[in-house]
Amino acid sequence: MAGKKPEDGDTSVEKKPKGNMVLIIVIALLVVILIGGGAAAFLMLGGSHEEAAPTQTQDVKAEKKKSSSKKSTDHLAIGPMYPMAQFVVNLLSESGNRFLKVAVDLELSDAKLQPEMDHKKSLIRDIIIRTFSSKTFEEISTLKGKDKLKEEVLDKINENLSDGQVKNIYFTDFVVQ
């Protein structure tokens, strides 16, 4: 019996290291997965971004010619911003008493587009004013309506640009009265 008691003690001692070993292996696997995922994200977003920049501009121009441009949803890599002055326009309505006050920032695909934007600023303001004033309150009062408005303005502006494109439009102020 004396021989059995130490074995029972050894058995319970053996179970604890096995439980600890499984826990250590699981933690080690999680750490390896997290490090691998972090490294992959860094390489995809950071490292290859510098090398892919020249070809990305060419791809963007090719996509622009093939189909209407869509707004960018990559909020981790926001491009240079081009702020526009505030707009106040009449909304389309029978009574004519609805106004929209909106401030807009345009996200550019490349900083090289800035001189063209400066040169065509009046054209871009005209596009934005005509597009906003052609909408009713009902069309722009919902989130879906605002997204559709962004898409429409984005497409019209990009049709008139040659050095790059506007990736996204951000409303920094949006008041309807």
Secondary structure, DSSP 8 states (H G I E B T S, - for coil): -TTHHHHHHHHHHHHHHHHHHHHHHHHHHHHHHHHHHHHHHHIIIIIHHHHHHHHHHHHHHHHHHHS--------SS---EEE---EEEE---SS---EEEEEEEEEES-GGGHHHHHHTHHHHHHHHHHHHHT--HHHHSSHHHHHHHHHHHHHHHHTT-SS--EEEEEEEEEEE-
